[in-house]
Amino acid sequence: MMDKRNTEDMIDAANPLKHLTRAQFAALGGDAVAYIKPVSGLVLSTMIHDAEFDGATQYQLVMSADGTPLMVADTTEAVTEWLGDQNIGLATLH
């Protein structure tokens, strides 16, 4: 029988970025590291006040490691195209 706690410990050890603080993550690359987060238009409306978003639409928000929004798109293709023009590494969120 496998102990679930041991399995979780192995997974956590394999993903050390999961335990970084915001400051530690930002120090990894500052504006050279970004992540993509799917968010609803309703959430974006509370974050970005000078733009209008459809509350029911799912958008792709690209944020720098320090939490600064870099780009918003309504398709993953638009994000991929934009990232192709940038000198930014992409981190994976879990």
Sequence and secondary structure as in RCSB ss.txt:
>XXXX:A:sequence
MMDKRNTEDMIDAANPLKHLTRAQFAALGGDAVAYIKPVSGLVLSTMIHDAEFDGATQYQLVMSADGTPLMVADT
TEAVTEWLGDQNIGLATLH
>XXXX:A:secstr
   HHHHHHHHHHH GGGG  HHHHHHHHGGGEEEEEEEEHHHHHHH TTS   TTSEEEEEEETTS EEEEESS
HHHHHHHHHTS  EE    
